[in-house]
Amino acid sequence: MMRKALLVLVLAAAPLVVSTQDVQETFPTRAIGASISSLQQLLVTYWDWRLANFPELGTQLGRTEFNDRWRDWSKAARDRQRASRKEFLQQALYIGIGNMTNVDRLSVHLLERELRSALDTEEYTNLASQVSQLNGLHTHVFTVIGQMPARTVKDYDNIVARLRGVPAYVDQHLALLQEQLGAGLVQPALVVDLMLDQVVAQARMPAGESPLLAEFRRFPSEISAADRQRLLAQATAAYDQQFIASWKRLESFLRGTYRPKARTQIALTSLPNGRPLYDGAVRFHTTTAMTADQIHELGLQEVARIEREIATLARADGFTGPVTQYEQELGRRAGARFTSQQEMIDYARDVLARVQPALPNLFRRIPKMQVQVRPIPADREASMASNYEAGTTDGTRPAWFNMNTYRPQQQVKYVAEALVLHETVPGHHLQTGIARELEGVPDFRRVFSTTAYGEGWALYAESLGPELGVYREPATKYGQLASELFRAVRLVVDTGMHVKGWSRDRAREYFTLHVPGQSLAEIDRYIAWPGQALAYKIGQLKIRELRTRAEQQLGPKFDVREFHDVVLRNGRLPLDLLEQEVDAYIKDASATR
């Protein structure tokens, strides 16, 4: 057993509070102990452990050694994983950081935060990620198999193996859901119903139409006819016999066991331990100490500020009616709406093609990873927002902007430019691609994630449109402001529903008042995934604050390309550590001639 402490070392950034009592008792302080070589070994061991215990992560990154299996979700495995995280945290805290390089020091801080965060938020994460129309256990299967390579016979065998592993995957999740039911940790009934609709739609698809078997309908030429016949027969049998049966079992459990015990109230705080869960979700997603009340008030202020900007824009565009009707006027203009799914995809591709050549004007690093555009699958498009899916650094799988093209005739063009910037470049794709291609950092840092930084950067990236040659018309400029207003409204609605007693109808009324045209799907997103929507505006405001600070303090020395490099060069960071990095850059730049 390691010695707990030799000398207390105060961290440069305050560590996250660990609410679990046993963790607090086991890891009270950081100690000066093992050498830098111990750190390097710890980082390698930790990464190997993550890949082995969370094989879907390897798939996402293009690693194939564990592509024939799913994560073990049994209680025994989850207990072992928690114990391993505690041990890794013990080792990280034992390592002194006094003589380390800045890279190593930051790695220690991030490793500690990642481990503490995983331990702290396990209950919340399991609740929000199992039964959900957004990223539930059912969607996970489709996403992962969609990311699997299909180039060799072994690749196809791995897909078959994962299809055959679906029954165990589902049964382990049903056992976890049963645990949650016993503890009174349940999602609202409306979330269950939305997930059920998706599960039923997925189970209706015959093997010949399911995206799970898409690669078995387009074999590469290198695979022989005999192997094609065998693999297709095995995949079809696994789909018909294992997958369909498992999905029927999942539907039966959700409908007959989970749904009757689902909560009628939408607020996470309606659960027995709901307020600490929500407060923890706020800390987790924002990486700040802001309270729900502070965030609610900030949202109200931001809504008012942005609406003033929209009013100024509307008047400049010659609109003389009530500002609240400006969006309706834009939507009635000729050519304002899409006519088809393909037109939406083509439009997004055109925006992406126009923006990419201008990126070197603002950024020193451009990722090698390529991004493409495709529609969200039909079984999920009604309840899933547009999103970004990273590719592999070796180029074997591109990154994807998954665009929501549901009912295209009801969708307007003027918001699409901001959406493309958010999801592709200079938003999620540029930031994620740079992080995945970082050199000289531990592997875990290339995928280290914080919601506030990731979503905050993407929302900040939308504001760079004028510097990249888009938003040339009042309508598209309005689209960018409407996107920012949308995220400000989220601050009010999320905290309103989960802390201030707002009903679903009241949340919808507030949305309708400030962001006309938003569907109930958005409100239902915040009900299913409490706190996550707060990250966008909190992160964007911090990045904008840091840029303003750098511009004001550096004056003519300010270089936007250098500023962006400072923000991006370490991958995603908690906001307090990002602020330290920017402040150090300002200090160094101020000292140079």
matplotlib code that plots the C-alpha trace (Angstrom):
import matplotlib.pyplot as plt

x = [0.0, 1.4, 2.1, -0.7, 1.2, 4.7, 4.3, 1.3, 1.5, -1.1, -2.4, -2.2, -5.9, -8.3, -9.2, -12.7, -14.7, -15.2, -18.6, -18.1, -17.1, -14.7, -12.8, -12.5, -11.0, -8.6, -7.3, -7.2, -4.2, -1.5, 1.8, 5.4, 6.5, 7.3, 9.4, 8.6, 9.3, 6.5, 4.2, 5.0, 4.4, 1.1, -0.1, 0.7, -0.9, -4.0, -4.5, -4.1, -6.7, -9.1, -8.9, -9.3, -12.2, -14.0, -13.5, -15.9, -13.4, -10.8, -13.3, -13.9, -10.2, -9.5, -8.0, -9.2, -7.8, -11.0, -13.5, -15.1, -16.6, -18.7, -17.9, -18.7, -21.6, -22.2, -22.2, -19.0, -17.2, -18.5, -17.2, -13.8, -13.7, -14.5, -11.8, -9.3, -10.1, -9.5, -6.2, -5.1, -6.2, -4.2, -1.1, -1.7, -1.9, 1.3, 3.3, 4.9, 4.7, 7.4, 10.1, 7.9, 7.6, 4.4, 3.2, 3.6, 2.2, -0.9, -1.2, -1.2, -3.9, -6.1, -5.6, -6.7, -9.7, -10.8, -10.6, -12.4, -15.0, -15.8, -16.1, -18.2, -20.6, -21.1, -24.7, -25.7, -24.0, -25.6, -29.0, -28.8, -27.1, -29.1, -32.7, -32.6, -33.8, -30.5, -27.7, -29.3, -28.0, -29.9, -28.4, -24.9, -25.1, -25.9, -23.3, -20.4, -21.2, -21.4, -17.8, -16.3, -14.0, -15.0, -12.0, -10.9, -12.5, -11.4, -13.2, -16.4, -15.9, -15.7, -19.0, -20.6, -19.1, -20.5, -24.0, -23.7, -22.7, -25.9, -27.9, -25.3, -25.0, -28.8, -29.1, -26.3, -28.0, -31.4, -29.8, -28.3, -31.7, -33.2, -30.6, -31.7, -35.3, -34.6, -32.8, -35.6, -33.3, -35.6, -36.1, -39.4, -42.1, -41.9, -38.3, -39.1, -41.8, -39.4, -36.8, -39.5, -40.5, -36.9, -36.4, -39.7, -38.6, -35.2, -36.6, -39.1, -36.2, -35.5, -31.8, -31.7, -32.5, -30.8, -27.8, -26.3, -25.7, -24.9, -21.4, -22.6, -24.4, -21.1, -18.2, -14.8, -13.5, -10.6, -13.0, -13.7, -17.2, -17.0, -16.2, -18.9, -21.5, -20.4, -20.2, -23.6, -25.2, -23.6, -24.5, -28.1, -28.5, -27.0, -29.3, -32.4, -31.7, -29.7, -30.3, -34.1, -34.7, -32.7, -34.4, -37.8, -36.6, -35.5, -38.8, -40.7, -38.7, -39.0, -42.8, -43.7, -41.2, -39.5, -42.4, -44.8, -42.1, -41.0, -41.4, -44.2, -42.2, -39.7, -37.2, -34.1, -34.5, -37.7, -35.6, -34.8, -31.2, -32.0, -30.6, -27.1, -27.3, -28.2, -25.6, -23.0, -24.2, -23.8, -20.2, -19.4, -20.7, -19.6, -16.4, -17.2, -18.5, -21.6, -24.9, -28.1, -29.5, -26.5, -26.7, -30.5, -29.9, -27.0, -29.3, -31.9, -29.3, -27.9, -31.3, -32.0, -28.6, -28.9, -32.4, -31.2, -28.7, -31.4, -33.6, -30.7, -30.2, -33.9, -34.2, -31.0, -32.6, -35.6, -38.0, -40.5, -42.8, -42.5, -39.0, -40.6, -42.0, -38.7, -38.0, -41.5, -40.8, -37.4, -39.2, -41.7, -39.1, -38.6, -36.2, -35.9, -36.9, -35.3, -37.2, -35.6, -33.1, -30.6, -30.8, -30.0, -26.9, -25.7, -26.1, -24.1, -21.3, -21.2, -20.8, -18.0, -16.2, -16.4, -15.1, -12.1, -9.8, -10.1, -9.1, -5.3, -6.2, -7.3, -5.6, -2.0, -3.1, -5.5, -6.4, -5.5, -8.7, -11.4, -15.1, -18.1, -21.8, -24.6, -28.2, -29.2, -30.8, -34.5, -35.1, -33.7, -34.1, -37.3, -35.8, -32.0, -30.3, -27.5, -24.2, -20.5, -18.8, -15.0, -13.1, -9.7, -6.3, -5.1, -7.8, -9.5, -12.8, -13.8, -15.3, -19.0, -21.4, -24.6, -27.2, -30.9, -32.8, -36.2, -39.1, -36.8, -39.7, -40.1, -36.4, -34.9, -31.7, -30.5, -29.6, -27.5, -24.3, -23.9, -24.8, -22.1, -19.5, -20.5, -20.3, -17.4, -14.9, -13.9, -16.1, -16.1, -14.2, -11.3, -10.9, -11.3, -9.1, -6.3, -6.6, -6.5, -3.3, -1.5, 2.1, 4.2, 1.2, -0.2, -2.8, -5.6, -5.2, -6.1, -9.6, -9.9, -13.2, -15.1, -18.5, -18.0, -14.8, -16.0, -19.5, -18.2, -15.6, -18.1, -20.5, -17.6, -16.6, -20.0, -19.1, -16.0, -18.2, -17.6, -13.8, -14.3, -16.5, -20.0, -23.0, -22.9, -26.7, -28.9, -30.8, -27.7, -26.3, -29.7, -29.2, -26.0, -27.6, -30.6, -28.2, -26.6, -30.0, -31.1, -28.1, -28.9, -32.5, -31.2, -29.6, -33.0, -35.0, -32.7, -32.4, -36.0, -37.2, -34.8, -34.5, -37.2, -40.3, -41.0, -43.4, -42.8, -45.5, -43.9, -40.5, -42.2, -43.9, -40.6, -39.0, -41.8, -41.6, -37.8, -36.9, -40.0, -40.2, -38.3, -40.0, -40.7, -37.8, -35.4, -37.1, -37.3, -33.5, -32.9, -35.3, -33.5, -29.9, -30.0, -27.3, -25.6, -27.2, -25.7, -22.2, -22.5, -23.1, -20.9, -17.9, -18.5, -18.7, -15.4, -13.5, -14.9, -13.9, -10.4, -10.1, -11.2, -8.7, -5.9, -6.9, -7.1, -3.9, -1.8, -3.1, -1.1, 0.7, -2.5, -2.4, -5.6, -3.9, -1.6, -4.6, -6.5, -3.4, -3.1, -6.8, -6.5, -3.0, -3.8, -7.0, -10.1, -9.5, -11.6, -12.3, -10.1, -7.1, -7.8, -7.8, -4.4, -3.0, -4.3, -3.1, 0.4, 0.3, -0.7, 2.1, 4.7, 3.5, 3.5, 7.2, 8.3, 9.1]
y = [0.0, 3.4, 6.0, 8.5, 11.7, 13.0, 16.8, 18.7, 20.4, 23.0, 22.7, 25.6, 25.0, 24.0, 20.3, 19.3, 18.4, 14.7, 14.1, 10.4, 9.9, 7.1, 9.0, 12.0, 9.9, 8.0, 11.0, 14.0, 15.8, 15.6, 14.2, 14.6, 11.1, 9.2, 10.4, 11.6, 8.1, 6.9, 9.5, 8.3, 4.7, 5.7, 7.5, 4.5, 2.0, 4.2, 4.5, 0.8, 0.2, 2.5, 0.9, -2.6, -1.7, 0.7, -1.0, 1.4, 4.2, 2.3, 1.9, 5.6, 6.3, 3.7, 1.1, -2.4, -4.8, -4.8, -4.4, -7.7, -6.8, -4.3, -2.8, -5.1, -3.4, -6.0, -4.8, -6.8, -5.1, -1.6, -2.2, -3.2, -0.2, 2.1, 0.5, 0.9, 4.6, 5.1, 3.3, 5.4, 8.5, 7.4, 7.0, 10.4, 12.2, 10.5, 12.0, 15.4, 18.1, 20.5, 19.8, 18.8, 20.4, 22.4, 19.6, 17.0, 19.2, 19.8, 16.1, 15.4, 17.9, 16.6, 13.0, 13.8, 15.7, 13.0, 10.4, 12.5, 13.5, 9.9, 8.9, 11.9, 11.8, 8.0, 8.0, 11.0, 9.7, 6.3, 7.8, 10.2, 7.9, 4.7, 5.7, 8.7, 9.5, 11.3, 8.9, 6.0, 2.4, 1.6, 4.5, 3.5, 0.2, 1.9, 4.6, 2.2, -0.3, 2.6, 3.6, 0.1, -0.4, -2.8, -3.4, -7.0, -10.3, -9.7, -6.4, -8.1, -10.9, -8.2, -6.7, -10.1, -10.7, -7.4, -8.3, -11.6, -9.8, -7.6, -10.0, -9.8, -6.0, -5.6, -7.9, -6.1, -2.8, -4.2, -5.3, -1.7, -0.2, -2.6, -1.3, 2.3, 1.4, 0.0, 3.2, 5.4, 6.8, 6.9, 9.1, 10.9, 9.0, 11.2, 10.3, 6.6, 7.1, 8.8, 6.1, 3.4, 5.0, 4.7, 1.1, 0.0, 1.7, 0.0, -3.4, -3.1, -2.8, -6.1, -7.1, -5.9, -2.4, -2.0, 0.3, -2.3, -4.5, -1.7, -2.9, -6.3, -4.8, -3.3, -5.6, -4.4, -6.2, -7.7, -10.0, -13.3, -14.4, -17.3, -15.1, -12.6, -15.3, -16.6, -13.2, -12.1, -15.3, -14.9, -11.2, -11.8, -14.7, -12.6, -9.7, -11.9, -14.1, -12.0, -8.4, -8.5, -10.7, -8.4, -5.3, -6.9, -7.7, -4.1, -2.8, -5.2, -4.1, -0.4, -0.7, -3.2, -2.6, 0.8, 2.9, 2.2, 3.4, 6.4, 9.7, 12.1, 15.2, 16.4, 18.0, 16.1, 17.7, 15.7, 12.6, 11.8, 12.9, 15.1, 18.5, 17.2, 15.3, 18.5, 20.6, 18.0, 18.0, 21.8, 21.6, 18.7, 20.4, 24.0, 23.2, 26.3, 26.9, 28.8, 28.0, 27.2, 30.5, 32.5, 30.7, 31.4, 35.1, 35.2, 33.6, 36.3, 39.0, 37.4, 36.9, 40.7, 41.7, 39.5, 40.6, 44.2, 43.3, 41.6, 44.7, 46.8, 44.4, 44.3, 48.0, 48.2, 45.6, 47.9, 45.9, 48.3, 45.9, 44.3, 42.8, 39.6, 39.2, 39.7, 36.0, 35.3, 38.0, 36.3, 32.9, 34.3, 35.6, 33.8, 30.9, 31.1, 27.5, 24.2, 22.0, 18.7, 16.7, 16.8, 20.6, 20.8, 18.6, 20.4, 23.8, 22.6, 21.3, 24.6, 26.6, 24.2, 24.6, 28.4, 28.6, 26.2, 28.3, 31.3, 29.3, 30.1, 33.7, 32.9, 29.6, 28.3, 24.7, 23.1, 19.4, 16.8, 14.9, 15.4, 16.1, 15.2, 15.9, 13.4, 13.3, 11.8, 8.3, 8.3, 6.3, 9.1, 12.3, 13.4, 13.6, 14.1, 17.4, 17.9, 16.7, 16.1, 12.7, 12.6, 10.5, 8.7, 10.4, 7.9, 8.9, 5.5, 7.0, 10.6, 12.9, 13.5, 16.4, 14.5, 17.0, 17.0, 17.1, 16.2, 17.9, 20.0, 22.2, 23.5, 24.4, 27.8, 28.4, 31.4, 29.4, 26.9, 28.9, 29.2, 25.5, 24.5, 26.7, 25.2, 21.5, 21.6, 24.4, 26.4, 24.6, 21.0, 19.5, 22.0, 21.8, 18.0, 17.4, 19.5, 17.8, 14.3, 15.2, 16.7, 15.6, 15.2, 14.6, 11.5, 9.6, 10.3, 14.0, 13.8, 12.6, 14.5, 16.2, 18.9, 20.0, 23.7, 24.0, 21.8, 23.3, 26.8, 26.7, 25.7, 28.5, 31.0, 29.6, 30.7, 34.3, 34.1, 34.0, 37.7, 37.0, 33.9, 35.6, 34.4, 36.1, 38.6, 39.1, 40.4, 37.1, 34.9, 37.4, 37.0, 33.3, 33.6, 35.9, 33.5, 30.6, 32.5, 33.6, 29.9, 29.0, 31.8, 30.7, 27.3, 28.7, 30.0, 26.9, 24.2, 25.7, 26.8, 23.2, 21.5, 24.0, 26.6, 24.4, 25.2, 22.9, 21.6, 23.9, 27.0, 26.1, 25.8, 29.2, 30.8, 29.3, 30.4, 33.9, 34.3, 31.6, 31.0, 27.8, 25.6, 22.2, 20.3, 18.1, 20.7, 21.0, 17.2, 17.2, 19.2, 17.0, 13.8, 15.3, 17.8, 20.4, 19.6, 22.5, 25.0, 24.4, 26.1, 29.7, 29.4, 28.2, 30.7, 33.6, 32.6, 32.3, 35.6, 37.2, 35.8, 37.1, 40.6, 40.5, 39.6, 42.3, 45.0, 44.1, 43.4, 46.1, 46.1, 43.0, 40.9, 38.2, 36.4, 33.4, 33.2, 33.6, 30.8, 28.6, 29.1, 28.1, 25.0, 23.7, 21.6, 20.1, 20.6, 22.0, 22.9, 26.6, 27.6, 25.8, 27.5, 30.8, 30.1, 29.2, 32.4, 34.6, 33.0, 33.8, 37.4, 37.8, 36.3, 38.3, 41.5, 41.0, 40.7, 43.7]
z = [0.0, -1.0, 1.6, 1.5, 1.9, 2.5, 1.9, 0.9, -2.5, -3.3, -6.9, -9.2, -10.0, -7.3, -7.7, -8.4, -5.3, -4.9, -3.3, -2.7, 0.9, 0.4, -2.3, 0.0, 2.7, 0.5, -1.5, 0.8, -0.7, -3.4, -2.2, -3.5, -4.3, -7.4, -10.3, -13.8, -15.1, -12.9, -14.4, -17.9, -16.9, -15.2, -18.3, -20.6, -18.2, -17.8, -21.5, -22.1, -19.3, -20.9, -24.4, -22.9, -20.6, -23.0, -26.4, -28.2, -27.5, -29.5, -32.4, -32.4, -32.6, -35.3, -33.0, -34.0, -31.4, -29.3, -32.1, -31.5, -28.1, -26.1, -22.8, -19.9, -18.2, -15.5, -11.9, -11.2, -14.1, -13.1, -9.6, -10.9, -13.1, -10.2, -8.1, -10.9, -11.2, -7.5, -7.8, -10.8, -8.9, -5.9, -8.1, -9.8, -6.4, -5.2, -8.0, -7.3, -10.0, -8.8, -11.4, -14.3, -17.7, -18.3, -20.6, -17.8, -15.2, -17.3, -18.0, -14.2, -13.6, -16.5, -15.5, -11.9, -13.1, -15.6, -12.9, -10.2, -12.7, -13.7, -10.1, -9.1, -12.0, -12.4, -11.1, -13.1, -16.3, -16.1, -15.5, -18.5, -20.9, -20.7, -21.3, -23.6, -27.1, -27.7, -26.7, -25.1, -25.0, -28.2, -30.2, -29.0, -30.8, -34.2, -33.7, -32.8, -35.6, -38.0, -37.0, -37.5, -40.4, -43.2, -45.3, -44.4, -43.6, -40.0, -39.9, -41.0, -38.5, -35.8, -36.9, -36.7, -33.3, -32.0, -33.4, -31.6, -28.5, -28.5, -26.2, -23.4, -24.0, -23.6, -20.6, -18.7, -19.4, -18.2, -15.0, -14.6, -15.2, -12.7, -10.2, -11.0, -10.5, -7.1, -6.1, -7.5, -10.3, -13.3, -16.3, -17.0, -18.8, -21.9, -22.4, -22.1, -24.8, -27.2, -26.8, -27.3, -30.6, -31.8, -30.5, -32.2, -35.5, -35.4, -34.7, -37.6, -40.2, -42.0, -42.3, -45.9, -44.8, -41.4, -41.2, -38.9, -42.0, -44.5, -45.0, -45.9, -48.9, -50.3, -49.9, -51.1, -54.1, -52.2, -50.3, -52.1, -53.2, -50.7, -47.8, -48.9, -48.9, -45.5, -43.8, -45.2, -44.0, -40.5, -40.2, -41.3, -38.8, -36.0, -36.9, -37.1, -34.1, -31.7, -32.4, -33.1, -30.1, -27.9, -29.2, -28.5, -25.0, -24.5, -25.7, -23.4, -20.4, -21.2, -21.8, -19.1, -16.3, -16.6, -18.0, -15.1, -12.6, -14.7, -13.0, -14.0, -13.0, -15.5, -13.1, -12.1, -8.7, -8.2, -7.6, -3.9, -4.4, -7.4, -6.3, -5.7, -9.0, -10.9, -9.1, -10.0, -13.6, -13.7, -12.4, -14.8, -17.9, -17.2, -15.3, -13.2, -9.6, -10.9, -9.3, -11.1, -10.0, -11.3, -14.6, -14.8, -14.2, -16.7, -19.3, -18.8, -19.3, -22.4, -23.9, -23.4, -24.9, -28.0, -28.7, -28.7, -31.3, -33.4, -33.1, -34.5, -37.4, -38.2, -38.4, -40.6, -42.9, -43.3, -41.2, -39.5, -37.7, -34.3, -33.9, -32.7, -36.2, -38.0, -38.2, -39.7, -42.3, -43.2, -43.4, -45.9, -48.3, -51.6, -51.5, -47.7, -47.1, -48.4, -50.8, -50.2, -48.1, -50.8, -51.1, -47.4, -47.7, -50.8, -49.1, -46.1, -48.4, -50.2, -47.0, -45.9, -49.2, -49.0, -45.4, -45.6, -47.8, -45.3, -42.3, -42.5, -41.9, -38.4, -37.5, -37.5, -37.4, -39.8, -39.1, -41.7, -40.8, -43.4, -42.7, -44.8, -44.6, -44.3, -43.1, -39.7, -40.2, -40.6, -37.4, -35.3, -37.3, -35.6, -32.2, -32.7, -33.4, -35.9, -34.5, -35.2, -35.2, -35.3, -37.8, -37.5, -37.7, -40.2, -42.7, -42.8, -41.6, -42.2, -39.7, -40.2, -39.8, -39.2, -40.4, -39.3, -42.5, -41.0, -42.9, -45.0, -46.3, -42.7, -42.3, -43.3, -45.1, -43.1, -40.0, -41.9, -42.2, -38.4, -38.1, -40.5, -38.8, -35.4, -36.4, -38.9, -39.3, -37.4, -34.8, -33.6, -36.5, -36.5, -32.7, -32.4, -35.4, -33.9, -30.6, -32.1, -34.1, -31.1, -30.8, -27.6, -25.3, -23.6, -25.6, -23.1, -23.7, -27.4, -26.4, -23.0, -23.1, -21.2, -22.5, -21.7, -23.8, -26.7, -27.1, -26.0, -28.7, -31.4, -30.4, -30.4, -33.8, -35.2, -34.3, -36.6, -39.7, -40.8, -40.6, -42.8, -45.5, -44.5, -43.0, -45.9, -45.9, -43.0, -43.0, -42.4, -39.8, -38.1, -38.3, -36.3, -33.7, -33.5, -32.9, -30.0, -28.6, -28.8, -26.5, -24.1, -23.9, -22.9, -19.8, -18.7, -19.7, -18.4, -15.0, -15.0, -15.5, -13.2, -10.3, -10.5, -11.0, -14.6, -16.4, -19.9, -21.2, -19.5, -21.0, -24.4, -23.9, -23.1, -26.2, -28.4, -27.1, -27.7, -30.3, -32.5, -34.4, -31.9, -31.4, -28.3, -29.2, -27.9, -24.6, -24.3, -24.9, -21.7, -19.8, -20.9, -20.4, -17.6, -17.5, -20.8, -22.6, -20.2, -21.5, -24.8, -23.6, -20.5, -22.6, -25.4, -23.0, -21.3, -24.6, -25.8, -22.4, -22.8, -26.4, -25.2, -22.4, -24.7, -27.3, -24.6, -22.8, -25.9, -28.1, -31.4, -30.2, -30.3, -33.0, -33.5, -35.0, -31.9, -29.6, -31.3, -31.2, -27.4, -27.0, -29.2, -28.7, -25.6, -26.7, -24.6, -21.1, -18.1, -18.3, -15.3, -16.8, -20.2, -18.5, -16.9, -20.4, -21.9, -19.0, -19.4, -23.1, -22.4, -19.9, -22.3, -25.3, -23.2, -22.3, -25.9, -28.1]

ax = plt.figure().add_subplot(projection="3d")
ax.plot(x, y, z, "-o")
ax.set_aspect("equal")
plt.show()
